[in-house]
């Protein structure tokens, strides 16, 4: 067993455990993820920047860690909380243990925690700021640090995880389309799925100006997922409107979806504890089909009557979360512009929604047919 | 797409008797399906031959037919009931096979019956391995390569390419019956021959051996709009090569990364679509190569299964219930998640706990059977445990198995763990071979310093699991060495799942000392909910398991509560009958306004369905686990008399700790069980018992036997299902018995009774309220005395007992009930010899026959008993007179002899796994139906082969004459033939085995014998007899091994020849109107 430590929530609730990973302290917003597999993808998902992630599945680390399942270059979470980290891992692809991976990558975590009690607490009290520290750190000291830490609301965290310099991803096979990808914290699986569909992807920071965008003359614009409060991200809205007005197909995911909504007048709000996991049922309104989706978001777009989006008459709601009725997908009423709140790239998660990448490609093809 | 309005009546097929590979999981599923369909307003017609099921409770379906589940008999039901649809996916392989047969014969077409849930094409594609392999190829998935053979020559050609070890699986058999692994040519040929014979279509599959690969299962559901969800993933701890039913399995999968899991999920979804299960569920099994992740599809079952029952209990997602609703048109998102009530069923459950299932075996009943686990299932039951971690669930599961281990605890002697001695070599050798004892061998190995990689080499069990086990061994060592056990140390061990009893053993303490210290230190379990969503949403249904976490959920209410203790894993002697009783009690007391709390650990059962009781604790039935629940819930009382021996054994210890026991007192139970006290009771009321004695040493036993006279019935005290009970005819055999079967010591006395040869036996069930007793039923055994009551066929009302004998039984039963102060159920076993009624046993608790009696009379005696225990009187309940039986009800036992290579002669040790009921207006027809349901239909013409011992020769004459009169050809072995011919019966002589060819076995193989009547001929010719009886089993020729069975068989044959074959529902027999029957107003 490691050194004793604890997790302290900003409301004073405390959970004991043993420190794992890198020595030190961790501060961030504590959230829970209900996926039973895919901890490595969760750790490296840039959307988790600034968050202490609790896995509700109690045994984390069973199959070790490998180089193939990284969603970005390094773990992005602020901290990691598990019920148990088994000392022996086993899988033919495993290269190292989760424990040493966390340590090597500077992630501080806590194991032995009653993660169910923690989850139930977050479920009723909401996602909130928290800190992990060794037992030797007095609670009042940790609490002071937690209170000094910024809240998630109003926080633009994209600059910390998005690419600083533009780079290109080559298509698999011959190039069919050129996609400009706005990187707010993109996951490698999204890039791979685009590349596999014949897209050359130029991945750029969301701070790129609209005219610079247009110069690149993309066949389509992809708006990636990312961390933080969508209300705090102002940069891309202008570009989205600009390209949309020119009839360029746009596909947004998660934060990208929220920004798309905002670009057309929609509003976002913070959910009590968000959706994080791989089992959320989403109704596709066009045909009534249900997709089991991977989700990771703490904010959502405000819906309206019927298929309307509050403040954004040009948009309609295409997908709805069957658990709580929140907006899960949007489309422009006229333009080839659409987005989903969930993660169709699904890494981790079920592959039910990968057809959306095909739709994006279809839209680009249709546009080319017209021009 | 909501509920279909074009259907009105739906026919549902059950799975028949409990057999190995098809147990009460289908009662659980079928019961859910019936309830789900009725709540939608459909008229449900149910067929099941198994009277011990909840589903055949006449209150459940609109029309309940306890009739044979064969195409012939189901057609009669279809003809009468004219269902619009048949739901074939709830009754296991039996229901699927019969549905297909009805479809192929054009009967479904003829009556316009639609198959719902899965259509004929899908069923066939999934079942027929050739079609299945082709389907998998179409969607780019691989199956273990190989091919189908219809002859040994075909098979040899296939094995040329696949190589050894090769797997041989006969097509269309239950639970992989007849399958095997062959390591060389000779074994291969033998296995193929056996498989071809067993397969109803004479086909075997030769598979590429994937022995040692990892094994996974996914439970999949699809609705009519093509929405698909995965309900649960399961990983087998035992690698490929051990049947899933015999494997320790874990949910969810532990060693797959998300990439690999999603690949499997994608495959499962593609499979359910390609096979074309339109609206329902299926189970898909995968094998994964541990070296490189190569994934093969092993099989797919387009129906509910053992695994789907486990998955339902493991996740809280009621697969059968949802499956039934999907079959009538609903979409997944139109149905609520029954646990949260607020979210829809179109989701995939997530667990925040670990579930471990252990199989329960019965090799002690079949000492000559091969205990190696392989592709043919051998387990008779299972236990499931839920823990926050694997280690917790592992320990809980092992203590829930009720095999005298307080958790993962090695036996006192190497022999207890399947080892010849305590050498490293023996251990290493044993570990290579999967057996029931392997978990304990693993522990011995870890204690002896084996490394994880060594153990992986020997067992192919994934290193992750071995690593978990190594942690437990390490924790024990640390705990043993502690100078002092404080709160933290104790809590750590409890979090690892150690029971108080195990902790006590580790430090030389008593369980009580550990418990008292633990309570003083405030280390108490917490109770967590199984909520389908890992805590993401509040759950409305209190389905709980214990752990040692920070907080408990589902706080106790202040209602009046009753705790019902279930019966744990099924085993021979304690199965579904007791679950039936517990469920009835829960339903009755719930109706009466009590909060009902069920405690059980068996995932197959109806009792562990979360909506049967108000609160469900999925926990092992040990003193510690039950005591914690009782201490938390503070019920008005605990019901211990309905779940068989498991709860009964807890009654004393619980009562001692001040727990109120409802109904008959613990002291009364003891008076019936304790030899001396029982003798006093009998003296008191003037009941005659066979001469008997008790012995605490071999010499004492010999002396007692001399005194009371041979033959004797000898058995260890306090046993279940006649364990190690034998009839002994002389001193030599008695000494041999102690060598072979049972220990005797001052602590382990044996009971010796005079065995009443040629006596008739009867079982009497009654219910009493402390004032009054009412006889529920008097069942006469068809087999002679000496056959365990659970193995003997029986008939209600008694057909050969004299009135005054029956009257005496009634009188004595009332006296026993009064003397013991029975409040609840009582069962008394009697024997009648030379006009004297002897009392053999008194059990002041629910007996195995309670459901049978309830089905025969229409009176739900277990419900009545529960209400009486809760304070009602029989008069209040209107149960004041012995109910009449409308017709003749015959119960027949079903044996696992096709799974175990053992002799089929019945004896005092119970070996049957299940039972069927034949219900008609005459004894002959009822017996005939029972035999059909038991899978041994009697012939109406052909040849009867008779070979009986000298004692039975006079008795067999009139039976033979009847068969002769009926036009049967009579064959007999030399002695019997001479005897019969001398009495005017034209018996032809046939060779015994070893006398020449063709002999009886040859004729059995050639299909030239339709019925075999054989009684044991004594020691000398035992081998011949054995070969002959095994031949009958192997070639499915019905056989009788007692004269009374042969006589009953002749009655049945006469009935089959002369009477109209008719079916009648229970409701018609009991005069219950059909509320939803077609009427002009109801018709649309």
Interface residues (C-beta under 8 A of the other chain):
Chain A: X15 X32 X34 X35 X36 X37 X38 X40 X41 X56 X57 X58 X59 X62 X63 X66 X68 X69 X83 X84 X86 X87 X88 X89 X90 X91 X92 X93 X114 X115 X116 X117 X119 X120 X123 X277 X278 X279 X280 X281 X283 X288 X289 X290 X292 X322 X323 X346 X347 X348 X349 X350 X351
Chain B: X225 X226 X227 X229 X230 X252 X253 X254 X255 X256 X257 X258 X259 X260 X261 X262 X265 X266 X289 X290 X291 X292 X293 X331 X332 X333 X342 X343 X344 X346 X347 X348 X349 X350 X351 X352 X353 X354 X388 X389 X390 X452 X462 X463 X464 X466 X467 X468 X470 X471 X528 X533 X534 X535 X536 X537 X538 X549 X550 X551 X553
